[in-house]
Amino acid sequence: MADAEPQKLPLDAVWRARTSKFADFAGYDMPIQFEGLIAEHNWTREHAGLFDVSHMGPCFFALPKGHGLEGDVAHKKVASLIERLVPADIQGLKPGQVRYTMLLNADGGILDDLMIARPAEPAAAGDLYIVVNAGCKIEDWKLIEATTKGEANLVRADDRCLLALQGPTAAQAASAVIAPELNDMNFMTVRRIETQRFGRLTITRSGYTGEDGYEILVRAEHAKDLAEALLAHAEVKPVGLGARDSLRLEAGLCLYGHDLDPSTSPIEADLAWTIQKRRREAGDFPGAKRILREYELGVSRKRVGIRPNDRAPAREGVEIQKDGKNIGVVTSGGFSPILNGPISMGYVDAAHSEPGHVVELMVRGQARSATIVPLPFVPHRYVRPKKAN
């Protein structure tokens, strides 16, 4: 499989008409940039960028036909099945709600991070909409099916197109092109919409940039029409994989296989907030013994933000030192167009994890000063429900 040709995206021809800069990512031939990484990054922060993320692993998970359960009862049954693998409270999802969580191994290490949504318009009993990462999707799906042992059906949807529209004017464009009601959605909610032009869409108000925006699942036969319609809007430009990475890094968001891996727990990754109270009290998820111990007593290392104090970027694998002693490693690093300087994330000994600590980054054998800083580097601008006065 290592020598296999990368797969083409459903919209390959659309993107090749706009750029020749492609690269293999997670087994797919992906557009890396169009106008240029910094220009695309800044456009997304100021307007709306359209990303093709069809390499990801969207799927649906629901009870088989004839099960006899409906509504909340069906949801709790399906949710209890997926909770065998994740620490989030999926049973507690309200109709239309989305939750970020992780697949865990028996030791509490992270096998993947993913989104799980409960559509308010179920297509089958207990219907959950799940999106896993591209590089892990086959293994994830096998694990889910093996763990749930046929008690629910997993239906792959990676033959469809998944588009991410991200930026402060994403709602303006989406509501004009798709449906006005998209403007009424809040962050981390999901809707299914029947449209005459684009067919049935599954849409979450979420993303991987720290900006407002949507991820839109559309059938392949309608994907070109939808993409071209969005790109025709004055606020929307195509954005490649390069700017997607710099945007998520500024937002302090993890990239699986780099900032998260099977040896790292959610607590070490500073993701304790993803484990809701009901699951902590029950302790009924993989690796609960380790994770709950770390939750109560703390961890020996922690994911942090790092700002180099000069212009030299510190990328993945750079050793982090303090007074000549190794205290950690960089897991993601690059240049921030918004901050006009290098930024990194990594893991350091807990004793040095508080913002303000000065450390040294061993860049090409030379120690360079850096400071531990809070995450995210650039504030998130998600649309959340307005609080009542």
Order of alpha helices (4+ residues) and beta strands (2+ residues): beta-alpha-beta-beta-alpha-beta-beta-alpha-beta-beta-beta-alpha-beta-beta-alpha-beta-beta-beta-alpha-beta-alpha-alpha-alpha-beta-beta-beta-beta-beta-beta
